[in-house]
């Protein structure tokens, strides 16, 4: 029997610097340095909306204490 994988969410987070340049938020896993840079994201848990999953994943991967105010601009798919 094959299990259905969890739906996935991914965040494209742009931040404008003081000089007007846009920066894309990416991360790596310190425990897996061989992995390339990744966008924040992950699986949607049972009973969770995709938007709630997105905020949870961003908080987990960016560090809850380091999150600026974020606004969902649009969904890409």
LUMLUMDREN-2810 file (N, C-alpha, C; in Angstrom, 1 decimal):
<atoms>
<atom><aa>X</aa><ch>A</ch><at>N</at><xx>0.8</xx><yy>-1.2</yy><zz>0.0</zz></atom>
<atom><aa>X</aa><ch>A</ch><at>CA</at><xx>0.0</xx><yy>0.0</yy><zz>0.0</zz></atom>
<atom><aa>X</aa><ch>A</ch><at>C</at><xx>0.9</xx><yy>1.2</yy><zz>0.0</zz></atom>
<atom><aa>X</aa><ch>A</ch><at>N</at><xx>0.6</xx><yy>2.2</yy><zz>-0.9</zz></atom>
<atom><aa>X</aa><ch>A</ch><at>CA</at><xx>1.4</xx><yy>3.4</yy><zz>-1.0</zz></atom>
<atom><aa>X</aa><ch>A</ch><at>C</at><xx>0.7</xx><yy>4.5</yy><zz>-0.2</zz></atom>
<atom><aa>X</aa><ch>A</ch><at>N</at><xx>1.5</xx><yy>5.2</yy><zz>0.6</zz></atom>
<atom><aa>X</aa><ch>A</ch><at>CA</at><xx>1.0</xx><yy>6.3</yy><zz>1.4</zz></atom>
<atom><aa>X</aa><ch>A</ch><at>C</at><xx>1.0</xx><yy>7.6</yy><zz>0.6</zz></atom>
<atom><aa>X</aa><ch>A</ch><at>N</at><xx>0.0</xx><yy>8.4</yy><zz>0.7</zz></atom>
<atom><aa>X</aa><ch>A</ch><at>CA</at><xx>0.0</xx><yy>9.7</yy><zz>0.0</zz></atom>
<atom><aa>X</aa><ch>A</ch><at>C</at><xx>0.9</xx><yy>10.7</yy><zz>0.8</zz></atom>
<atom><aa>X</aa><ch>A</ch><at>N</at><xx>1.8</xx><yy>11.3</yy><zz>0.0</zz></atom>
<atom><aa>X</aa><ch>A</ch><at>CA</at><xx>2.7</xx><yy>12.3</yy><zz>0.7</zz></atom>
<atom><aa>X</aa><ch>A</ch><at>C</at><xx>1.9</xx><yy>13.5</yy><zz>1.1</zz></atom>
<atom><aa>X</aa><ch>A</ch><at>N</at><xx>2.4</xx><yy>14.2</yy><zz>2.1</zz></atom>
<atom><aa>X</aa><ch>A</ch><at>CA</at><xx>1.7</xx><yy>15.5</yy><zz>2.5</zz></atom>
<atom><aa>X</aa><ch>A</ch><at>C</at><xx>1.8</xx><yy>16.5</yy><zz>1.4</zz></atom>
<atom><aa>X</aa><ch>A</ch><at>N</at><xx>0.8</xx><yy>17.3</yy><zz>1.2</zz></atom>
<atom><aa>X</aa><ch>A</ch><at>CA</at><xx>1.0</xx><yy>18.5</yy><zz>0.3</zz></atom>
<atom><aa>X</aa><ch>A</ch><at>C</at><xx>2.1</xx><yy>19.4</yy><zz>0.8</zz></atom>
<atom><aa>X</aa><ch>A</ch><at>N</at><xx>2.7</xx><yy>20.1</yy><zz>-0.1</zz></atom>
<atom><aa>X</aa><ch>A</ch><at>CA</at><xx>3.9</xx><yy>20.9</yy><zz>0.2</zz></atom>
<atom><aa>X</aa><ch>A</ch><at>C</at><xx>3.6</xx><yy>22.4</yy><zz>0.0</zz></atom>
<atom><aa>X</aa><ch>A</ch><at>N</at><xx>4.2</xx><yy>23.2</yy><zz>0.8</zz></atom>
<atom><aa>X</aa><ch>A</ch><at>CA</at><xx>4.2</xx><yy>24.7</yy><zz>0.6</zz></atom>
<atom><aa>X</aa><ch>A</ch><at>C</at><xx>5.6</xx><yy>25.2</yy><zz>0.6</zz></atom>
<atom><aa>X</aa><ch>A</ch><at>N</at><xx>5.8</xx><yy>26.3</yy><zz>-0.2</zz></atom>
<atom><aa>X</aa><ch>A</ch><at>CA</at><xx>7.1</xx><yy>26.9</yy><zz>-0.3</zz></atom>
<atom><aa>X</aa><ch>A</ch><at>C</at><xx>6.9</xx><yy>28.4</yy><zz>-0.3</zz></atom>
<atom><aa>X</aa><ch>A</ch><at>N</at><xx>7.8</xx><yy>29.1</yy><zz>0.4</zz></atom>
<atom><aa>X</aa><ch>A</ch><at>CA</at><xx>7.7</xx><yy>30.6</yy><zz>0.5</zz></atom>
<atom><aa>X</aa><ch>A</ch><at>C</at><xx>8.8</xx><yy>31.2</yy><zz>-0.3</zz></atom>
<atom><aa>X</aa><ch>A</ch><at>N</at><xx>8.4</xx><yy>32.2</yy><zz>-1.1</zz></atom>
<atom><aa>X</aa><ch>A</ch><at>CA</at><xx>9.3</xx><yy>33.1</yy><zz>-1.8</zz></atom>
<atom><aa>X</aa><ch>A</ch><at>C</at><xx>9.2</xx><yy>34.4</yy><zz>-1.1</zz></atom>
<atom><aa>X</aa><ch>A</ch><at>N</at><xx>10.2</xx><yy>34.7</yy><zz>-0.2</zz></atom>
<atom><aa>X</aa><ch>A</ch><at>CA</at><xx>10.2</xx><yy>35.9</yy><zz>0.6</zz></atom>
<atom><aa>X</aa><ch>A</ch><at>C</at><xx>11.2</xx><yy>36.8</yy><zz>0.1</zz></atom>
<atom><aa>X</aa><ch>A</ch><at>N</at><xx>10.8</xx><yy>38.0</yy><zz>-0.3</zz></atom>
<atom><aa>X</aa><ch>A</ch><at>CA</at><xx>11.7</xx><yy>39.1</yy><zz>-0.8</zz></atom>
<atom><aa>X</aa><ch>A</ch><at>C</at><xx>11.7</xx><yy>40.2</yy><zz>0.3</zz></atom>
<atom><aa>X</aa><ch>A</ch><at>N</at><xx>12.9</xx><yy>40.7</yy><zz>0.5</zz></atom>
<atom><aa>X</aa><ch>A</ch><at>CA</at><xx>13.0</xx><yy>41.8</yy><zz>1.4</zz></atom>
<atom><aa>X</aa><ch>A</ch><at>C</at><xx>13.8</xx><yy>42.9</yy><zz>0.7</zz></atom>
<atom><aa>X</aa><ch>A</ch><at>N</at><xx>13.3</xx><yy>44.1</yy><zz>0.8</zz></atom>
<atom><aa>X</aa><ch>A</ch><at>CA</at><xx>14.0</xx><yy>45.3</yy><zz>0.2</zz></atom>
<atom><aa>X</aa><ch>A</ch><at>C</at><xx>15.0</xx><yy>45.9</yy><zz>1.2</zz></atom>
<atom><aa>X</aa><ch>A</ch><at>N</at><xx>16.2</xx><yy>46.0</yy><zz>0.8</zz></atom>
<atom><aa>X</aa><ch>A</ch><at>CA</at><xx>17.2</xx><yy>46.6</yy><zz>1.6</zz></atom>
<atom><aa>X</aa><ch>A</ch><at>C</at><xx>17.1</xx><yy>48.1</yy><zz>1.7</zz></atom>
<atom><aa>X</aa><ch>A</ch><at>N</at><xx>17.9</xx><yy>48.7</yy><zz>2.6</zz></atom>
<atom><aa>X</aa><ch>A</ch><at>CA</at><xx>17.9</xx><yy>50.2</yy><zz>2.7</zz></atom>
<atom><aa>X</aa><ch>A</ch><at>C</at><xx>18.3</xx><yy>50.8</yy><zz>1.4</zz></atom>
<atom><aa>X</aa><ch>A</ch><at>N</at><xx>19.0</xx><yy>50.1</yy><zz>0.5</zz></atom>
<atom><aa>X</aa><ch>A</ch><at>CA</at><xx>19.5</xx><yy>50.7</yy><zz>-0.7</zz></atom>
<atom><aa>X</aa><ch>A</ch><at>C</at><xx>18.5</xx><yy>50.4</yy><zz>-1.9</zz></atom>
<atom><aa>X</aa><ch>A</ch><at>N</at><xx>17.4</xx><yy>49.7</yy><zz>-1.6</zz></atom>
<atom><aa>X</aa><ch>A</ch><at>CA</at><xx>16.4</xx><yy>49.4</yy><zz>-2.6</zz></atom>
<atom><aa>X</aa><ch>A</ch><at>C</at><xx>16.6</xx><yy>48.1</yy><zz>-3.3</zz></atom>
<atom><aa>X</aa><ch>A</ch><at>N</at><xx>17.6</xx><yy>47.3</yy><zz>-2.9</zz></atom>
<atom><aa>X</aa><ch>A</ch><at>CA</at><xx>17.9</xx><yy>46.0</yy><zz>-3.5</zz></atom>
<atom><aa>X</aa><ch>A</ch><at>C</at><xx>16.9</xx><yy>45.0</yy><zz>-2.9</zz></atom>
<atom><aa>X</aa><ch>A</ch><at>N</at><xx>16.5</xx><yy>44.1</yy><zz>-3.7</zz></atom>
<atom><aa>X</aa><ch>A</ch><at>CA</at><xx>15.6</xx><yy>43.0</yy><zz>-3.2</zz></atom>
<atom><aa>X</aa><ch>A</ch><at>C</at><xx>16.5</xx><yy>41.8</yy><zz>-2.9</zz></atom>
<atom><aa>X</aa><ch>A</ch><at>N</at><xx>16.2</xx><yy>41.1</yy><zz>-1.8</zz></atom>
<atom><aa>X</aa><ch>A</ch><at>CA</at><xx>16.9</xx><yy>39.9</yy><zz>-1.4</zz></atom>
<atom><aa>X</aa><ch>A</ch><at>C</at><xx>15.9</xx><yy>38.8</yy><zz>-1.2</zz></atom>
<atom><aa>X</aa><ch>A</ch><at>N</at><xx>16.3</xx><yy>37.6</yy><zz>-1.6</zz></atom>
<atom><aa>X</aa><ch>A</ch><at>CA</at><xx>15.5</xx><yy>36.4</yy><zz>-1.5</zz></atom>
<atom><aa>X</aa><ch>A</ch><at>C</at><xx>15.9</xx><yy>35.6</yy><zz>-0.3</zz></atom>
<atom><aa>X</aa><ch>A</ch><at>N</at><xx>15.0</xx><yy>35.3</yy><zz>0.6</zz></atom>
<atom><aa>X</aa><ch>A</ch><at>CA</at><xx>15.3</xx><yy>34.5</yy><zz>1.8</zz></atom>
<atom><aa>X</aa><ch>A</ch><at>C</at><xx>15.5</xx><yy>33.0</yy><zz>1.4</zz></atom>
<atom><aa>X</aa><ch>A</ch><at>N</at><xx>16.7</xx><yy>32.5</yy><zz>1.7</zz></atom>
<atom><aa>X</aa><ch>A</ch><at>CA</at><xx>17.0</xx><yy>31.1</yy><zz>1.5</zz></atom>
<atom><aa>X</aa><ch>A</ch><at>C</at><xx>17.7</xx><yy>30.6</yy><zz>2.7</zz></atom>
<atom><aa>X</aa><ch>A</ch><at>N</at><xx>17.8</xx><yy>29.3</yy><zz>2.9</zz></atom>
<atom><aa>X</aa><ch>A</ch><at>CA</at><xx>18.5</xx><yy>28.8</yy><zz>4.1</zz></atom>
<atom><aa>X</aa><ch>A</ch><at>C</at><xx>19.2</xx><yy>27.4</yy><zz>3.7</zz></atom>
<atom><aa>X</aa><ch>A</ch><at>N</at><xx>20.0</xx><yy>27.0</yy><zz>4.6</zz></atom>
<atom><aa>X</aa><ch>A</ch><at>CA</at><xx>20.6</xx><yy>25.7</yy><zz>4.5</zz></atom>
<atom><aa>X</aa><ch>A</ch><at>C</at><xx>20.4</xx><yy>25.0</yy><zz>5.9</zz></atom>
<atom><aa>X</aa><ch>A</ch><at>N</at><xx>20.6</xx><yy>23.7</yy><zz>5.9</zz></atom>
<atom><aa>X</aa><ch>A</ch><at>CA</at><xx>20.6</xx><yy>23.0</yy><zz>7.2</zz></atom>
<atom><aa>X</aa><ch>A</ch><at>C</at><xx>22.0</xx><yy>22.8</yy><zz>7.7</zz></atom>
<atom><aa>X</aa><ch>A</ch><at>N</at><xx>22.3</xx><yy>23.3</yy><zz>8.9</zz></atom>
<atom><aa>X</aa><ch>A</ch><at>CA</at><xx>23.6</xx><yy>23.2</yy><zz>9.4</zz></atom>
<atom><aa>X</aa><ch>A</ch><at>C</at><xx>24.0</xx><yy>21.8</yy><zz>9.6</zz></atom>
<atom><aa>X</aa><ch>A</ch><at>N</at><xx>23.1</xx><yy>20.9</yy><zz>9.8</zz></atom>
<atom><aa>X</aa><ch>A</ch><at>CA</at><xx>23.4</xx><yy>19.5</yy><zz>10.0</zz></atom>
<atom><aa>X</aa><ch>A</ch><at>C</at><xx>23.5</xx><yy>18.7</yy><zz>8.7</zz></atom>
<atom><aa>X</aa><ch>A</ch><at>N</at><xx>23.2</xx><yy>19.4</yy><zz>7.6</zz></atom>
<atom><aa>X</aa><ch>A</ch><at>CA</at><xx>23.4</xx><yy>18.8</yy><zz>6.3</zz></atom>
<atom><aa>X</aa><ch>A</ch><at>C</at><xx>24.0</xx><yy>19.8</yy><zz>5.3</zz></atom>
<atom><aa>X</aa><ch>A</ch><at>N</at><xx>25.3</xx><yy>20.1</yy><zz>5.5</zz></atom>
<atom><aa>X</aa><ch>A</ch><at>CA</at><xx>25.9</xx><yy>21.2</yy><zz>4.7</zz></atom>
<atom><aa>X</aa><ch>A</ch><at>C</at><xx>26.0</xx><yy>20.8</yy><zz>3.2</zz></atom>
<atom><aa>X</aa><ch>A</ch><at>N</at><xx>25.9</xx><yy>19.5</yy><zz>2.9</zz></atom>
<atom><aa>X</aa><ch>A</ch><at>CA</at><xx>26.0</xx><yy>19.1</yy><zz>1.5</zz></atom>
<atom><aa>X</aa><ch>A</ch><at>C</at><xx>24.7</xx><yy>19.5</yy><zz>0.7</zz></atom>
<atom><aa>X</aa><ch>A</ch><at>N</at><xx>23.6</xx><yy>19.9</yy><zz>1.4</zz></atom>
<atom><aa>X</aa><ch>A</ch><at>CA</at><xx>22.4</xx><yy>20.3</yy><zz>0.7</zz></atom>
<atom><aa>X</aa><ch>A</ch><at>C</at><xx>22.6</xx><yy>21.7</yy><zz>0.1</zz></atom>
<atom><aa>X</aa><ch>A</ch><at>N</at><xx>22.0</xx><yy>22.0</yy><zz>-1.0</zz></atom>
<atom><aa>X</aa><ch>A</ch><at>CA</at><xx>22.1</xx><yy>23.4</yy><zz>-1.6</zz></atom>
<atom><aa>X</aa><ch>A</ch><at>C</at><xx>21.2</xx><yy>24.3</yy><zz>-0.8</zz></atom>
<atom><aa>X</aa><ch>A</ch><at>N</at><xx>21.3</xx><yy>25.6</yy><zz>-1.1</zz></atom>
<atom><aa>X</aa><ch>A</ch><at>CA</at><xx>20.4</xx><yy>26.6</yy><zz>-0.6</zz></atom>
<atom><aa>X</aa><ch>A</ch><at>C</at><xx>18.9</xx><yy>26.2</yy><zz>-0.9</zz></atom>
<atom><aa>X</aa><ch>A</ch><at>N</at><xx>18.0</xx><yy>26.4</yy><zz>0.1</zz></atom>
<atom><aa>X</aa><ch>A</ch><at>CA</at><xx>16.6</xx><yy>26.0</yy><zz>-0.1</zz></atom>
<atom><aa>X</aa><ch>A</ch><at>C</at><xx>15.7</xx><yy>27.2</yy><zz>0.3</zz></atom>
<atom><aa>X</aa><ch>A</ch><at>N</at><xx>14.5</xx><yy>27.2</yy><zz>-0.3</zz></atom>
<atom><aa>X</aa><ch>A</ch><at>CA</at><xx>13.5</xx><yy>28.1</yy><zz>0.1</zz></atom>
<atom><aa>X</aa><ch>A</ch><at>C</at><xx>12.8</xx><yy>27.5</yy><zz>1.3</zz></atom>
<atom><aa>X</aa><ch>A</ch><at>N</at><xx>12.3</xx><yy>28.4</yy><zz>2.2</zz></atom>
<atom><aa>X</aa><ch>A</ch><at>CA</at><xx>11.5</xx><yy>27.9</yy><zz>3.4</zz></atom>
<atom><aa>X</aa><ch>A</ch><at>C</at><xx>10.3</xx><yy>27.2</yy><zz>2.9</zz></atom>
<atom><aa>X</aa><ch>A</ch><at>N</at><xx>9.9</xx><yy>26.1</yy><zz>3.5</zz></atom>
<atom><aa>X</aa><ch>A</ch><at>CA</at><xx>8.7</xx><yy>25.3</yy><zz>3.2</zz></atom>
<atom><aa>X</aa><ch>A</ch><at>C</at><xx>8.7</xx><yy>24.0</yy><zz>3.8</zz></atom>
<atom><aa>X</aa><ch>A</ch><at>N</at><xx>7.7</xx><yy>23.2</yy><zz>3.5</zz></atom>
<atom><aa>X</aa><ch>A</ch><at>CA</at><xx>7.6</xx><yy>21.9</yy><zz>4.0</zz></atom>
<atom><aa>X</aa><ch>A</ch><at>C</at><xx>6.1</xx><yy>21.3</yy><zz>3.8</zz></atom>
<atom><aa>X</aa><ch>A</ch><at>N</at><xx>5.8</xx><yy>20.3</yy><zz>4.6</zz></atom>
<atom><aa>X</aa><ch>A</ch><at>CA</at><xx>4.5</xx><yy>19.6</yy><zz>4.4</zz></atom>
<atom><aa>X</aa><ch>A</ch><at>C</at><xx>3.4</xx><yy>20.3</yy><zz>5.2</zz></atom>
<atom><aa>X</aa><ch>A</ch><at>N</at><xx>2.2</xx><yy>20.1</yy><zz>4.6</zz></atom>
<atom><aa>X</aa><ch>A</ch><at>CA</at><xx>1.0</xx><yy>20.6</yy><zz>5.3</zz></atom>
<atom><aa>X</aa><ch>A</ch><at>C</at><xx>0.5</xx><yy>19.5</yy><zz>6.1</zz></atom>
<atom><aa>X</aa><ch>A</ch><at>N</at><xx>0.3</xx><yy>19.7</yy><zz>7.4</zz></atom>
<atom><aa>X</aa><ch>A</ch><at>CA</at><xx>-0.1</xx><yy>18.7</yy><zz>8.4</zz></atom>
<atom><aa>X</aa><ch>A</ch><at>C</at><xx>-1.7</xx><yy>18.5</yy><zz>8.3</zz></atom>
<atom><aa>X</aa><ch>A</ch><at>N</at><xx>-2.2</xx><yy>17.4</yy><zz>8.7</zz></atom>
<atom><aa>X</aa><ch>A</ch><at>CA</at><xx>-3.6</xx><yy>17.1</yy><zz>8.7</zz></atom>
<atom><aa>X</aa><ch>A</ch><at>C</at><xx>-4.3</xx><yy>18.2</yy><zz>9.5</zz></atom>
<atom><aa>X</aa><ch>A</ch><at>N</at><xx>-5.4</xx><yy>18.7</yy><zz>8.9</zz></atom>
<atom><aa>X</aa><ch>A</ch><at>CA</at><xx>-6.2</xx><yy>19.7</yy><zz>9.6</zz></atom>
<atom><aa>X</aa><ch>A</ch><at>C</at><xx>-5.6</xx><yy>21.1</yy><zz>9.5</zz></atom>
<atom><aa>X</aa><ch>A</ch><at>N</at><xx>-4.5</xx><yy>21.3</yy><zz>8.8</zz></atom>
<atom><aa>X</aa><ch>A</ch><at>CA</at><xx>-3.9</xx><yy>22.6</yy><zz>8.7</zz></atom>
<atom><aa>X</aa><ch>A</ch><at>C</at><xx>-4.1</xx><yy>23.2</yy><zz>7.3</zz></atom>
<atom><aa>X</aa><ch>A</ch><at>N</at><xx>-4.4</xx><yy>24.5</yy><zz>7.2</zz></atom>
<atom><aa>X</aa><ch>A</ch><at>CA</at><xx>-4.5</xx><yy>25.1</yy><zz>5.9</zz></atom>
<atom><aa>X</aa><ch>A</ch><at>C</at><xx>-3.1</xx><yy>25.3</yy><zz>5.3</zz></atom>
<atom><aa>X</aa><ch>A</ch><at>N</at><xx>-3.1</xx><yy>25.4</yy><zz>4.0</zz></atom>
<atom><aa>X</aa><ch>A</ch><at>CA</at><xx>-1.8</xx><yy>25.7</yy><zz>3.3</zz></atom>
<atom><aa>X</aa><ch>A</ch><at>C</at><xx>-1.1</xx><yy>27.0</yy><zz>3.9</zz></atom>
<atom><aa>X</aa><ch>A</ch><at>N</at><xx>-1.9</xx><yy>28.0</yy><zz>4.1</zz></atom>
<atom><aa>X</aa><ch>A</ch><at>CA</at><xx>-1.4</xx><yy>29.3</yy><zz>4.6</zz></atom>
<atom><aa>X</aa><ch>A</ch><at>C</at><xx>-0.9</xx><yy>29.1</yy><zz>6.0</zz></atom>
<atom><aa>X</aa><ch>A</ch><at>N</at><xx>-1.6</xx><yy>28.4</yy><zz>6.9</zz></atom>
<atom><aa>X</aa><ch>A</ch><at>CA</at><xx>-1.1</xx><yy>28.1</yy><zz>8.2</zz></atom>
<atom><aa>X</aa><ch>A</ch><at>C</at><xx>0.2</xx><yy>27.3</yy><zz>8.2</zz></atom>
<atom><aa>X</aa><ch>A</ch><at>N</at><xx>0.3</xx><yy>26.3</yy><zz>7.3</zz></atom>
<atom><aa>X</aa><ch>A</ch><at>CA</at><xx>1.5</xx><yy>25.5</yy><zz>7.2</zz></atom>
<atom><aa>X</aa><ch>A</ch><at>C</at><xx>2.7</xx><yy>26.4</yy><zz>6.7</zz></atom>
<atom><aa>X</aa><ch>A</ch><at>N</at><xx>2.4</xx><yy>27.3</yy><zz>5.8</zz></atom>
<atom><aa>X</aa><ch>A</ch><at>CA</at><xx>3.4</xx><yy>28.2</yy><zz>5.3</zz></atom>
<atom><aa>X</aa><ch>A</ch><at>C</at><xx>4.0</xx><yy>29.0</yy><zz>6.4</zz></atom>
<atom><aa>X</aa><ch>A</ch><at>N</at><xx>3.2</xx><yy>29.7</yy><zz>7.2</zz></atom>
<atom><aa>X</aa><ch>A</ch><at>CA</at><xx>3.6</xx><yy>30.5</yy><zz>8.3</zz></atom>
<atom><aa>X</aa><ch>A</ch><at>C</at><xx>4.4</xx><yy>29.6</yy><zz>9.4</zz></atom>
<atom><aa>X</aa><ch>A</ch><at>N</at><xx>3.9</xx><yy>28.4</yy><zz>9.6</zz></atom>
<atom><aa>X</aa><ch>A</ch><at>CA</at><xx>4.6</xx><yy>27.5</yy><zz>10.6</zz></atom>
<atom><aa>X</aa><ch>A</ch><at>C</at><xx>6.0</xx><yy>27.2</yy><zz>10.1</zz></atom>
<atom><aa>X</aa><ch>A</ch><at>N</at><xx>6.1</xx><yy>26.8</yy><zz>8.8</zz></atom>
<atom><aa>X</aa><ch>A</ch><at>CA</at><xx>7.4</xx><yy>26.4</yy><zz>8.2</zz></atom>
<atom><aa>X</aa><ch>A</ch><at>C</at><xx>8.4</xx><yy>27.6</yy><zz>8.2</zz></atom>
<atom><aa>X</aa><ch>A</ch><at>N</at><xx>7.9</xx><yy>28.7</yy><zz>7.8</zz></atom>
<atom><aa>X</aa><ch>A</ch><at>CA</at><xx>8.8</xx><yy>29.9</yy><zz>7.8</zz></atom>
<atom><aa>X</aa><ch>A</ch><at>C</at><xx>9.3</xx><yy>30.2</yy><zz>9.2</zz></atom>
<atom><aa>X</aa><ch>A</ch><at>N</at><xx>8.4</xx><yy>30.1</yy><zz>10.2</zz></atom>
<atom><aa>X</aa><ch>A</ch><at>CA</at><xx>8.8</xx><yy>30.3</yy><zz>11.6</zz></atom>
<atom><aa>X</aa><ch>A</ch><at>C</at><xx>9.8</xx><yy>29.3</yy><zz>12.0</zz></atom>
<atom><aa>X</aa><ch>A</ch><at>N</at><xx>9.6</xx><yy>28.0</yy><zz>11.7</zz></atom>
<atom><aa>X</aa><ch>A</ch><at>CA</at><xx>10.5</xx><yy>27.0</yy><zz>12.1</zz></atom>
<atom><aa>X</aa><ch>A</ch><at>C</at><xx>11.9</xx><yy>27.1</yy><zz>11.4</zz></atom>
<atom><aa>X</aa><ch>A</ch><at>N</at><xx>11.9</xx><yy>27.5</yy><zz>10.2</zz></atom>
<atom><aa>X</aa><ch>A</ch><at>CA</at><xx>13.2</xx><yy>27.5</yy><zz>9.5</zz></atom>
<atom><aa>X</aa><ch>A</ch><at>C</at><xx>13.9</xx><yy>28.9</yy><zz>9.6</zz></atom>
<atom><aa>X</aa><ch>A</ch><at>N</at><xx>13.2</xx><yy>29.9</yy><zz>9.8</zz></atom>
<atom><aa>X</aa><ch>A</ch><at>CA</at><xx>13.8</xx><yy>31.2</yy><zz>9.9</zz></atom>
<atom><aa>X</aa><ch>A</ch><at>C</at><xx>14.1</xx><yy>31.6</yy><zz>11.4</zz></atom>
<atom><aa>X</aa><ch>A</ch><at>N</at><xx>13.5</xx><yy>30.8</yy><zz>12.3</zz></atom>
<atom><aa>X</aa><ch>A</ch><at>CA</at><xx>13.7</xx><yy>31.1</yy><zz>13.7</zz></atom>
<atom><aa>X</aa><ch>A</ch><at>C</at><xx>12.6</xx><yy>32.0</yy><zz>14.2</zz></atom>
<atom><aa>X</aa><ch>A</ch><at>N</at><xx>11.8</xx><yy>31.6</yy><zz>15.1</zz></atom>
<atom><aa>X</aa><ch>A</ch><at>CA</at><xx>10.6</xx><yy>32.3</yy><zz>15.6</zz></atom>
<atom><aa>X</aa><ch>A</ch><at>C</at><xx>11.0</xx><yy>33.7</yy><zz>16.1</zz></atom>
<atom><aa>X</aa><ch>A</ch><at>N</at><xx>12.2</xx><yy>33.8</yy><zz>16.7</zz></atom>
<atom><aa>X</aa><ch>A</ch><at>CA</at><xx>12.6</xx><yy>35.1</yy><zz>17.3</zz></atom>
<atom><aa>X</aa><ch>A</ch><at>C</at><xx>13.1</xx><yy>36.1</yy><zz>16.3</zz></atom>
<atom><aa>X</aa><ch>A</ch><at>N</at><xx>13.2</xx><yy>35.7</yy><zz>15.0</zz></atom>
<atom><aa>X</aa><ch>A</ch><at>CA</at><xx>13.9</xx><yy>36.5</yy><zz>14.0</zz></atom>
<atom><aa>X</aa><ch>A</ch><at>C</at><xx>12.9</xx><yy>36.9</yy><zz>12.9</zz></atom>
<atom><aa>X</aa><ch>A</ch><at>N</at><xx>11.6</xx><yy>36.6</yy><zz>13.0</zz></atom>
<atom><aa>X</aa><ch>A</ch><at>CA</at><xx>10.7</xx><yy>36.9</yy><zz>11.9</zz></atom>
<atom><aa>X</aa><ch>A</ch><at>C</at><xx>10.2</xx><yy>38.3</yy><zz>11.9</zz></atom>
<atom><aa>X</aa><ch>A</ch><at>N</at><xx>10.4</xx><yy>39.0</yy><zz>10.8</zz></atom>
<atom><aa>X</aa><ch>A</ch><at>CA</at><xx>9.8</xx><yy>40.3</yy><zz>10.7</zz></atom>
<atom><aa>X</aa><ch>A</ch><at>C</at><xx>8.3</xx><yy>40.2</yy><zz>10.4</zz></atom>
<atom><aa>X</aa><ch>A</ch><at>N</at><xx>7.6</xx><yy>41.3</yy><zz>10.3</zz></atom>
<atom><aa>X</aa><ch>A</ch><at>CA</at><xx>6.2</xx><yy>41.2</yy><zz>9.8</zz></atom>
<atom><aa>X</aa><ch>A</ch><at>C</at><xx>6.2</xx><yy>40.8</yy><zz>8.4</zz></atom>
<atom><aa>X</aa><ch>A</ch><at>N</at><xx>5.4</xx><yy>39.8</yy><zz>8.1</zz></atom>
<atom><aa>X</aa><ch>A</ch><at>CA</at><xx>5.3</xx><yy>39.3</yy><zz>6.7</zz></atom>
<atom><aa>X</aa><ch>A</ch><at>C</at><xx>3.9</xx><yy>39.4</yy><zz>6.3</zz></atom>
<atom><aa>X</aa><ch>A</ch><at>N</at><xx>3.7</xx><yy>39.6</yy><zz>5.0</zz></atom>
<atom><aa>X</aa><ch>A</ch><at>CA</at><xx>2.4</xx><yy>39.7</yy><zz>4.4</zz></atom>
<atom><aa>X</aa><ch>A</ch><at>C</at><xx>2.3</xx><yy>38.7</yy><zz>3.2</zz></atom>
<atom><aa>X</aa><ch>A</ch><at>N</at><xx>1.3</xx><yy>37.9</yy><zz>3.1</zz></atom>
<atom><aa>X</aa><ch>A</ch><at>CA</at><xx>1.1</xx><yy>37.1</yy><zz>2.0</zz></atom>
<atom><aa>X</aa><ch>A</ch><at>C</at><xx>0.6</xx><yy>37.9</yy><zz>0.8</zz></atom>
<atom><aa>X</aa><ch>A</ch><at>N</at><xx>1.3</xx><yy>38.0</yy><zz>-0.2</zz></atom>
<atom><aa>X</aa><ch>A</ch><at>CA</at><xx>1.0</xx><yy>38.9</yy><zz>-1.4</zz></atom>
<atom><aa>X</aa><ch>A</ch><at>C</at><xx>0.1</xx><yy>38.1</yy><zz>-2.4</zz></atom>
<atom><aa>X</aa><ch>A</ch><at>N</at><xx>0.5</xx><yy>36.9</yy><zz>-2.7</zz></atom>
<atom><aa>X</aa><ch>A</ch><at>CA</at><xx>-0.3</xx><yy>36.1</yy><zz>-3.6</zz></atom>
<atom><aa>X</aa><ch>A</ch><at>C</at><xx>0.2</xx><yy>34.6</yy><zz>-3.6</zz></atom>
<atom><aa>X</aa><ch>A</ch><at>N</at><xx>-0.7</xx><yy>33.8</yy><zz>-4.0</zz></atom>
<atom><aa>X</aa><ch>A</ch><at>CA</at><xx>-0.4</xx><yy>32.4</yy><zz>-4.1</zz></atom>
<atom><aa>X</aa><ch>A</ch><at>C</at><xx>0.1</xx><yy>32.1</yy><zz>-5.5</zz></atom>
<atom><aa>X</aa><ch>A</ch><at>N</at><xx>1.1</xx><yy>31.2</yy><zz>-5.7</zz></atom>
<atom><aa>X</aa><ch>A</ch><at>CA</at><xx>1.7</xx><yy>31.0</yy><zz>-7.0</zz></atom>
<atom><aa>X</aa><ch>A</ch><at>C</at><xx>1.3</xx><yy>29.6</yy><zz>-7.6</zz></atom>
<atom><aa>X</aa><ch>A</ch><at>N</at><xx>0.3</xx><yy>29.0</yy><zz>-7.1</zz></atom>
<atom><aa>X</aa><ch>A</ch><at>CA</at><xx>-0.1</xx><yy>27.7</yy><zz>-7.7</zz></atom>
<atom><aa>X</aa><ch>A</ch><at>C</at><xx>-1.0</xx><yy>26.9</yy><zz>-6.9</zz></atom>
</atoms>
